[in-house]
Amino acid sequence: MEYKSYLPAYPLISIDPFLSIWSQADHPADRETAHWAGERKRMTLSATVDGKTFALIGSQFNEKACLTEREVTPTKTKYVFKASEAEIIVSFRAPLLLDDFDLLSTPVNYMDIETKSLDGNEHDIDVTFIWNDDICKDGDAFTAMIGSEYDAGGYNLAWMGKQVQPLLNQSGDHTTIDWGYAYLASRSPVRFERVGGHWGLVCEKTIKTGDTMMIAIAYDDIASIQYFEYTAHAYYARNGKTIVQAIREMMNRHDEIIERLEMLDEDLIKKAVEAGGESMKVLACAAYRHSICAHKLIADRDGNPVFLSKENDSNGCIGTVDVSYPSMPLYLMYAPELVRGMCRPIFKFASLPVWKDDFAPHDVGRYPAAIGQVYALSGRRGRERAGGWDDEKSDAHFYPTGQFPPVYLYEGSENIYELRYQMPVEECGNMILMVAAAMRADGDKEFAKENLPLLKKWVKYLETYGEDPGEQLCTDDFAGHLAHNVNLAFKAVCGLAAYGWIMEKLGETDEAEYYKNAAKRMGKSVYARAKTDNGTALTLDGNGWSLKYNTIWDKLFGFGIWDEAFYQAEIARYMQEANAYGIPLDSRKTYTKSDWIMWASAMAETKEGVEAFAKPLVKYLKETPTRVAFSDWYDTVTGRYVHFIARSVQGGVFMPMLKKMWEA
């Protein structure tokens, strides 16, 4: 029996935006393994059983082993194969425990192999795993490599990398790492050698049915992020830990770590089913590694966690606020400090002289260079025409791959940014809500206190401009800019209320009452102008309709701005507008965003209500013809990917689970 896919792509190696390897096929040996952006990053696994060789993982000339089972959990992708009279179980695991930042940031994944006899007889199985040298470079051009292997004391270690390595030599969107060293570690033999015209790391061993085999797959990027004034390594190395020490620790702690990962899987799946049934379970399992490995976790100069996203498939901006905002439900559930880690670079950049505006910035650079915002730099020289999302007349322009100067050092004596590329109301609301939500999740007040001057500035911006936003960019401008955007105005309302909530927790009762009342007044005013016969309009002039996902904070915090009748009317309208693969983002197009669908699903008060939103999304994952890593922007009629691959925003599908947790 061959298993048909229920996901368009399956995560195999999940480390960070550069080290993110997927299988985009029904059978993992149907295609070469690839980076989320499509560039080949080849891994092959084969097994010779009683003299006959079978392909298990990666495109090969060998006959494919029969795939009999596939399982994806939050931290594991498991394949079960039948090869002759042997069963071979291959599990890829990423140690992504959100409450353990050292483990979370350690760039080591496990591949575990188990074998069984299907006929009661003992069989010899020759297992060969090859990691191709294209993992170490961006592009397919021939590159001189260097590598070696040695006995590491209790296990074997092999490594490889480019002979010439300019660290952090590029930034951009569809790019992969071009520096650093790949490692394989195992108690089985490993070596660096030529394989099929390329260099690679090879692990090879003959085992008997009933035996197991474990390989640690690691990558040391040497330099992870240019974080303003200094070059940062991953968080695990902040106190000097080396990659070899990290690999040794992962080898020695394998069983303990696997047990912890299985406990996390069990807990997350249980919470998913309770919140939204089997459909919610599929989404949680599909989104967990997907969202986390779109980030890099580092420490700032003071040792504080900084959790930097890459805006995958959308210019590659780093630390983008309107990517962090939709992703945060997952992190609020397990590690609110990571939400603060998303905010830290924005507060740092907004405090510098180069940032002269009264609103929050969109981002802090382009991955892996957090050297100040470059996406909205004034002038056109050096830009390439992006053509817009779905409109040839679109104003969108992105820079090609390249390096930028440290713009964070510019003194701001002249305006270096173009206002039309900023998202003023969007990002002010996002930042205030992120700070409030992290405080709501764990009670920590210090972060808000430290950043109060900027929060005060941004809440005043919302109070002044949020009730009827002028024509400006927002996170959902795929069909063109909107003035009088109701959902954006609702975000401003929730931003005011969240700031009032923060002030209340900090003991500033007068300011708290002022902003809580301001939020209620603005909320009633916007609703009165936006109300239609069935829900609310897209814009304040009464046209269209849209998902009002920003209002969910009213429910989560208990602000009391809108009553239950408001939410029920919204849900009824969404169900009325639903297509085969979900609810469109708004009335202008048939495409949608998966994160916002699941934010909106949290308006429902029952598990069945949430599942009504989740089921069509699961149907999309199963039936889409586009084999990319869980696209969050897709068409609800055709099921085709529109844009956006492997983005951190899929952390947003956990919103109904967060709501249930906070209600408990």
C-alpha positions in Angstrom: 0.0 0.0 0.0 1.4 3.4 -1.0 0.3 6.3 1.2 -0.9 9.5 -0.5 0.2 12.7 1.0 -1.9 14.7 3.5 0.6 17.6 3.4 2.1 19.3 0.3 5.6 19.0 1.8 7.1 17.2 4.8 9.8 18.7 7.1 13.0 16.6 7.4 15.7 18.9 8.8 14.3 21.9 10.8 17.0 24.2 12.2 16.6 27.8 10.9 15.6 29.7 7.7 18.8 28.5 5.9 18.8 25.0 7.2 15.3 23.9 6.4 15.1 20.7 4.2 11.8 19.2 3.0 10.4 16.3 1.0 7.9 17.6 -1.5 6.5 14.3 -2.7 4.1 11.5 -1.9 7.0 9.1 -1.6 10.2 10.6 -0.1 12.3 9.0 -2.9 10.2 10.5 -5.7 12.1 13.8 -5.7 15.3 15.3 -4.4 15.1 16.8 -1.0 15.1 20.6 -1.1 15.2 23.8 0.8 11.8 25.4 1.3 12.6 27.8 -1.6 13.1 24.9 -3.9 16.9 24.8 -4.2 18.1 21.3 -4.0 19.7 20.2 -0.8 20.2 16.6 -1.4 20.0 13.8 1.2 19.7 10.2 0.2 19.0 7.1 2.3 19.1 3.7 0.8 19.0 0.2 2.2 20.2 -3.1 0.7 18.2 -6.0 2.0 19.4 -9.5 1.2 21.4 -8.1 -1.8 18.7 -5.9 -3.2 19.0 -2.1 -2.9 15.9 0.1 -2.2 15.6 3.9 -2.2 14.1 5.3 0.9 14.8 9.1 1.0 15.8 11.3 -2.0 15.7 10.7 -5.7 17.8 7.7 -6.7 18.1 5.1 -9.5 17.3 2.3 -7.1 13.8 0.7 -6.8 11.7 2.5 -4.2 10.9 0.7 -1.0 7.1 0.5 -0.5 5.9 3.3 1.8 3.4 1.7 4.2 3.0 4.5 6.8 3.7 8.2 7.3 3.3 10.2 10.5 3.9 13.9 11.2 3.9 15.1 14.8 4.9 18.5 16.0 8.6 17.4 16.3 8.9 14.3 14.1 8.4 13.1 10.6 8.3 9.3 10.5 8.3 7.0 7.4 7.7 3.2 7.5 9.0 1.2 4.5 8.7 -2.4 3.4 11.9 -3.5 1.7 11.8 -7.2 0.7 10.9 -8.9 4.0 12.2 -6.2 6.2 10.4 -3.2 7.7 12.5 0.0 8.0 11.3 2.9 10.1 13.0 6.2 9.6 12.3 9.2 11.9 13.5 12.7 11.5 13.3 14.7 14.8 14.1 18.3 15.6 14.8 19.2 19.3 12.5 22.2 19.2 11.4 22.4 22.9 10.2 26.0 23.3 10.8 26.0 27.0 14.5 25.1 26.6 16.3 27.8 24.7 19.7 26.1 24.6 18.2 23.0 23.1 15.9 25.0 20.8 18.8 26.8 19.3 21.2 23.8 19.0 21.6 23.2 15.2 21.4 19.4 15.5 18.6 17.1 14.3 18.3 13.3 14.8 17.6 10.7 12.2 16.7 7.4 13.9 16.4 4.1 12.0 14.7 1.0 13.3 14.4 -2.4 11.6 12.1 -5.4 11.9 11.7 -8.7 10.2 8.4 -9.3 8.5 8.8 -13.1 7.9 10.4 -14.1 11.2 13.9 -14.6 9.7 17.0 -12.5 10.3 18.0 -10.2 7.4 21.2 -8.2 6.8 20.5 -4.6 5.9 23.2 -2.3 4.5 22.1 1.2 5.3 23.7 4.2 3.4 23.0 7.8 4.2 24.6 10.6 2.1 24.4 14.3 2.7 25.5 16.2 -0.4 27.8 19.2 -0.4 25.1 21.5 -1.8 23.9 22.0 1.7 27.0 24.2 2.3 26.5 26.6 -0.6 24.0 28.8 -2.3 23.4 27.7 -5.9 24.6 24.8 -8.0 27.9 26.2 -9.2 31.0 24.0 -8.6 32.7 24.9 -5.4 35.9 23.6 -3.9 35.2 21.8 -0.7 37.2 20.7 2.3 36.3 18.1 4.9 37.5 15.3 7.1 36.4 12.7 9.7 37.7 11.5 13.0 37.0 9.4 16.1 35.3 11.8 18.6 35.6 9.4 21.5 32.5 7.2 21.7 31.2 8.2 18.3 32.4 9.1 14.8 32.3 12.6 13.3 32.7 13.9 9.8 32.5 17.5 8.5 32.6 19.5 5.3 32.5 23.1 4.1 33.6 25.4 1.3 37.3 26.1 1.1 36.7 29.8 0.8 34.0 31.2 3.1 33.0 34.9 3.3 30.8 34.9 6.4 27.4 36.5 6.2 28.2 37.4 2.6 24.6 37.9 1.4 21.1 38.8 2.4 17.9 38.1 0.5 14.8 36.1 0.1 15.3 32.8 -1.8 18.8 32.3 -0.5 20.5 29.5 1.3 23.5 29.4 3.5 26.9 30.0 1.7 29.2 29.5 4.7 29.7 27.2 7.7 30.2 23.5 8.1 27.9 20.5 7.8 28.5 17.6 10.3 27.4 14.0 10.6 27.9 12.1 13.9 27.1 8.5 14.6 28.3 5.4 16.4 28.3 3.9 12.9 31.2 4.8 10.5 31.1 8.2 8.8 33.4 9.8 6.2 33.9 12.7 3.9 34.3 11.5 0.3 33.4 12.0 -3.4 30.0 10.6 -4.2 28.6 10.7 -7.8 30.6 13.7 -8.9 30.1 15.7 -5.7 31.5 15.7 -2.2 29.4 14.5 0.6 29.2 13.1 4.1 28.5 9.4 4.2 27.3 7.2 7.0 27.2 3.5 6.2 26.6 0.4 8.3 25.4 -3.2 8.0 22.8 -4.0 10.6 20.5 -7.0 11.4 16.7 -6.8 11.5 15.9 -5.8 15.1 18.8 -3.4 15.3 18.7 0.4 15.4 20.9 3.2 14.1 21.1 6.9 15.0 22.7 9.7 13.0 23.0 13.3 14.3 22.8 15.8 11.5 24.2 19.2 12.3 25.3 22.5 10.8 27.6 25.1 12.4 27.0 28.4 10.6 29.9 30.0 12.6 28.3 33.4 12.2 24.5 33.4 12.5 23.3 37.0 12.5 24.7 40.4 12.1 22.9 42.0 15.0 23.5 45.7 14.8 27.0 46.3 16.1 28.1 42.7 16.6 28.1 39.3 14.9 26.1 36.8 16.9 26.3 33.0 17.0 23.2 31.0 17.9 21.9 31.3 21.4 23.3 27.9 22.5 26.9 29.2 21.9 26.5 32.5 23.7 28.8 31.3 26.5 31.4 29.7 24.2 29.9 26.2 23.7 31.3 24.7 20.4 29.5 22.7 17.8 31.5 19.6 18.7 30.5 20.0 22.3 26.8 20.5 21.2 26.9 17.4 19.1 28.5 15.3 21.9 25.8 16.5 24.2 23.0 15.6 21.7 24.5 12.2 21.2 24.8 11.4 24.9 21.3 12.8 25.7 19.5 11.2 22.8 17.1 9.0 24.8 16.3 11.7 27.3 15.6 14.3 24.6 13.5 11.9 22.5 11.4 11.3 25.6 10.9 15.0 26.1 9.9 15.5 22.5 7.4 12.7 22.7 5.9 14.3 25.8 5.6 17.6 24.0 4.0 15.9 21.0 1.5 14.2 23.2 0.6 17.4 25.1 0.3 19.6 22.0 -1.8 17.0 20.1 -4.1 16.6 23.1 -4.6 20.4 23.3 -5.2 20.6 19.6 -7.9 18.0 19.6 -9.6 19.6 22.6 -9.6 23.0 20.9 -10.6 22.0 17.4 -10.8 18.3 16.8 -8.8 16.2 14.4 -8.5 19.0 11.9 -6.8 21.2 14.5 -4.5 18.3 15.2 -3.4 18.1 11.6 -2.7 21.9 11.5 -0.8 21.9 14.8 1.4 19.0 13.6 2.0 20.7 10.2 2.8 24.2 11.7 5.0 23.6 14.7 8.4 23.0 13.2 7.4 25.0 10.2 7.0 28.2 12.3 9.9 27.7 14.7 12.5 27.1 12.0 11.6 30.3 10.2 13.5 32.0 13.1 17.0 32.2 14.5 17.4 32.5 18.3 20.4 34.5 19.4 21.4 36.5 22.6 21.9 40.2 22.7 24.9 41.8 24.4 23.1 41.5 27.8 22.3 37.8 27.3 18.6 38.5 26.5 16.9 36.2 24.0 16.4 37.7 20.5 14.1 35.7 18.3 14.5 36.8 14.7 12.2 35.7 11.9 13.0 35.7 8.3 10.1 36.9 6.1 10.4 33.9 3.8 9.1 34.3 0.2 8.5 38.0 0.8 11.8 39.9 0.5 13.5 38.1 3.4 13.1 40.9 5.9 14.4 40.2 9.4 12.3 40.7 12.5 9.3 41.8 10.6 6.6 43.0 13.1 3.6 42.0 11.0 5.1 38.5 10.7 5.8 38.2 14.4 2.3 39.4 15.3 0.4 36.6 13.6 2.9 33.9 14.7 2.8 34.6 18.4 -0.1 32.3 19.6 2.3 29.3 19.5 5.0 31.1 21.5 2.5 32.6 24.0 1.5 29.1 24.8 4.9 27.7 25.6 7.5 30.6 25.8 6.2 34.2 26.1 9.9 35.3 26.4 10.2 34.5 22.7 7.5 37.0 21.9 9.6 39.6 23.9 12.5 38.3 21.9 10.7 39.2 18.7 10.1 42.7 20.0 13.6 43.5 21.3 15.2 44.3 17.9 12.3 46.6 17.0 12.6 48.6 20.2 16.4 48.8 19.8 16.1 50.1 16.2 13.2 52.5 17.0 15.3 54.0 19.8 18.1 55.0 17.4 18.5 58.5 15.8 18.0 57.0 12.3 14.4 56.2 13.1 12.6 59.6 13.2 9.0 58.5 12.9 6.3 58.4 15.6 5.2 55.0 14.7 6.8 51.5 14.9 9.1 50.3 12.2 8.2 47.4 9.9 11.5 45.4 10.4 15.2 45.7 11.2 16.9 44.6 8.0 17.1 41.6 5.8 18.0 38.2 7.0 20.6 37.5 8.3 21.6 41.2 8.6 19.7 43.0 11.4 21.5 46.3 10.5 18.5 48.6 10.2 15.5 48.6 7.9 16.5 48.5 4.2 13.2 47.5 2.5 11.8 51.1 2.6 15.0 53.0 1.9 14.5 56.1 -0.3 15.5 56.0 -3.9 15.2 53.4 -6.6 18.8 52.7 -7.5 19.7 49.0 -7.0 16.1 47.8 -6.7 14.6 45.2 -8.9 11.0 45.3 -10.0 9.0 42.7 -8.1 5.8 43.2 -10.1 3.6 43.3 -7.1 1.7 40.4 -5.6 -1.1 40.0 -8.1 -1.1 43.3 -10.0 1.4 44.4 -12.6 0.7 48.0 -11.6 1.6 47.3 -8.0 4.1 49.7 -6.3 6.0 46.8 -4.7 9.8 47.0 -5.2 12.3 44.7 -3.5 16.1 44.8 -3.5 17.9 41.9 -5.1 20.3 39.7 -3.1 23.2 41.7 -1.7 24.8 43.3 1.3 23.9 46.6 2.8 25.8 49.2 4.9 25.0 49.5 8.6 22.1 51.9 8.1 21.3 51.8 11.9 24.3 54.1 12.3 22.9 56.8 10.1 22.1 59.8 12.3 18.7 60.6 10.8 19.7 64.1 9.7 17.7 63.4 6.5 14.7 61.1 6.0 16.2 58.0 4.5 12.9 56.1 4.4 9.8 56.3 2.2 6.6 56.6 4.1 4.5 54.7 1.6 6.4 51.5 2.4 5.7 51.7 6.1 2.7 50.3 8.0 2.1 52.9 10.7 -1.2 51.8 12.3 -0.5 48.1 11.7 2.9 48.0 13.4 2.0 50.3 16.4 -1.0 48.1 17.2 1.1 44.9 16.7 3.9 46.0 19.0 1.5 47.1 21.8 -0.5 43.9 21.6 2.6 41.7 21.5 4.0 43.3 24.7 0.6 43.1 26.4 0.0 39.4 25.3 3.5 38.4 26.6 2.7 40.0 30.0 -0.7 38.4 30.0 0.9 35.0 29.4 3.5 35.0 32.2 3.0 38.1 34.3 6.4 39.7 33.5 6.0 43.5 33.8 9.7 44.6 33.4 9.8 44.5 29.7 6.9 46.9 29.3 8.4 49.2 31.9 11.7 49.2 30.0 10.1 50.2 26.8 7.3 52.5 28.1 8.5 55.7 26.2 8.1 54.0 22.8 4.8 52.4 23.8 3.5 55.8 24.9 4.5 57.3 21.6 2.9 54.5 19.6 -0.4 54.4 21.5 -0.8 58.2 20.9 -0.3 57.5 17.2 -3.1 54.9 17.3 -5.3 57.3 19.2 -4.7 60.0 16.6 -4.8 58.0 13.4 -6.3 54.6 14.2 -10.1 55.3 14.1 -10.2 56.0 10.4 -6.9 54.9 8.9 -5.8 56.8 5.9 -4.5 55.1 2.7 -1.5 53.2 3.9 0.1 49.8 3.8 -1.2 47.1 6.1 -0.3 43.4 6.3 -3.1 42.3 4.0 -2.6 44.7 1.1 -2.3 42.0 -1.5 -5.2 43.3 -3.6 -4.1 46.9 -3.2 -3.9 49.6 -0.5 -7.1 50.5 1.4 -8.2 53.7 3.1 -10.8 53.4 5.9 -9.8 49.8 6.6 -12.2 48.4 9.3 -10.0 45.5 10.4 -7.1 47.9 10.8 -9.3 50.3 12.8 -10.3 47.4 15.0 -6.6 46.6 15.6 -6.1 50.2 16.7 -9.0 49.8 19.1 -7.5 46.7 20.6 -4.1 48.4 20.8 -5.6 51.2 22.9 -7.3 48.7 25.2 -4.1 46.6 25.5 -2.1 49.7 26.5 -4.8 50.5 29.1 -4.4 46.9 30.4 -0.6 47.3 30.6 -1.0 50.6 32.5 -3.4 48.9 34.9 -0.9 46.1 35.6 1.8 48.7 36.2 -0.4 50.6 38.7 -1.0 53.7 36.5 -4.8 53.7 37.2 -5.6 57.1 35.7 -3.8 56.4 32.4 -5.3 52.9 32.4 -8.9 54.2 32.7 -8.3 56.8 30.0 -7.1 54.3 27.4 -9.7 51.6 28.3 -12.5 54.2 27.9 -10.9 55.5 24.7 -10.8 52.0 23.3 -14.5 51.4 24.1 -15.5 54.8 22.5 -13.5 54.1 19.4 -14.7 50.5 19.2 -18.3 51.6 19.3 -17.7 54.4 16.8 -15.9 52.1 14.3 -18.6 49.4 14.7 -21.4 51.9 14.1 -19.9 53.0 10.8 -18.9 49.5 9.7 -22.0 47.5 10.7 -24.0 45.9 7.8 -27.0 43.6 7.7 -24.7 40.6 8.2 -21.5 41.4 10.0 -19.2 44.3 9.2 -17.9 45.9 6.1 -14.4 45.8 4.5 -14.1 49.6 4.7 -15.8 52.4 6.7 -17.7 53.5 3.6 -19.8 50.3 3.9 -18.2 48.3 1.0 -17.4 44.6 1.0 -16.6 42.4 4.0 -13.4 40.9 5.5 -12.1 38.7 8.3 -12.0 40.7 11.5 -9.3 38.6 13.1 -7.9 41.6 15.1 -10.9 41.6 17.3 -9.9 38.3 19.0 -7.9 40.2 21.6 -11.2 41.6 23.0 -12.2 38.0 23.8 -8.7 36.9 25.0 -8.3 39.8 27.4 -12.0 40.4 28.2 -11.9 44.0 27.2 -15.7 44.1 26.8 -15.6 46.2 23.6 -17.9 44.1 21.4 -20.7 41.7 22.6 -21.2 38.1 21.6 -23.8 39.1 19.0 -21.0 40.9 17.1 -18.9 37.7 17.0 -21.8 35.5 16.0 -22.7 37.8 13.2 -19.1 37.8 11.9 -18.9 34.0 12.1 -22.2 33.6 10.2 -21.0 35.9 7.4 -17.7 34.0 7.1 -19.5 30.6 6.8 -21.7 32.2 4.2 -18.7 33.3 2.2 -16.7 30.1 2.6 -15.3 28.2 -0.5 -14.1 24.6 -0.8 -10.7 25.4 0.7 -11.6 28.0 3.3 -12.8 31.6 3.8 -11.4 34.3 1.6 -9.5 37.1 3.3 -12.0 39.6 2.1 -14.5 40.3 -0.7 -12.0 41.5 -3.3 -10.4 38.1 -4.1 -10.8 34.4 -3.5 -7.4 33.9 -1.8 -6.9 33.8 1.9 -4.4 33.6 4.7 -4.3 30.4 6.8 -3.1 32.2 9.9 -6.0 34.7 9.8 -8.5 32.0 9.2 -7.5 30.3 12.5 -7.3 33.6 14.4 -10.9 34.2 13.3 -11.8 30.6 14.3 -11.1 31.5 17.9 -14.2 33.7 17.8 -16.2 30.4 18.0 -17.1 29.2 21.5 -17.1 25.5 20.7 -14.7 22.9 19.4 -17.2 22.2 16.5 -17.2 25.9 15.7 -13.4 26.0 15.5 -13.3 22.8 13.3 -15.7 24.4 10.8 -12.9 26.9 10.1 -10.1 24.2 10.3 -11.6 21.5 8.1 -11.4 23.3 4.7 -7.8 24.3 5.6 -6.9 20.7 6.1 -8.6 19.8 2.8 -6.4 22.4 1.1 -3.3 20.9 2.6 -4.3 17.4 1.4 -5.5 18.4 -2.1 -3.4 21.4 -3.2 -1.5 20.8 -6.5 1.3 23.1 -5.3 4.0 21.1 -3.5 5.5 23.7 -1.3 5.9 24.0 2.5 2.5 24.9 4.0 1.8 28.2 2.1 -0.2 30.7 4.2 -1.4 32.6 1.2 -3.5 30.4 -1.2 -6.6 30.4 -3.2 -9.8 29.1 -1.6 -11.3 28.0 -4.9 -8.4 26.3 -6.7 -6.4 25.3 -3.6 -3.3 26.7 -5.4 -0.4 28.5 -3.6 -0.5 32.2 -4.4 2.7 33.3 -2.6 4.5 32.8 0.8 6.2 29.6 1.7 7.5 28.2 5.0 6.7 31.4 7.0 6.7 31.8 10.7 3.1 33.1 10.6 1.8 29.5 10.7 2.3 29.9 14.5 -1.0 31.7 14.2 -3.0 28.4 13.6 -2.6 27.8 17.3 -4.8 30.8 18.2 -7.9 28.6 19.3 -5.6 26.6 21.5 -4.2 29.7 23.1 -7.7 30.9 23.7 -8.7 27.7 25.4 -5.5 27.7 27.5 -6.2 31.3 28.7 -9.8 30.5 29.5 -8.9 27.5 31.7 
